[in-house]
Amino acid sequence: MTVFKRALFGLAVLCFIIALGSLGYALIEGWNFFEGLYMT
């Protein structure tokens, strides 16, 4: 894998983890997605 593809993959994984955490806040705490994103 080239350096660019590895960096892009790492960025995609980071975005996925942040989105998953925000969704978790939204489902567990009853907040909307953007409030969960702020808390993440």
Summary of the structure (lengths in Angstrom):
residues: 40
radius of gyration: 13.1
end to end distance: 30.2
largest distance: 41.2
contacts: 91
relative contact order: 0.15
helix: 85%
strand: 0%
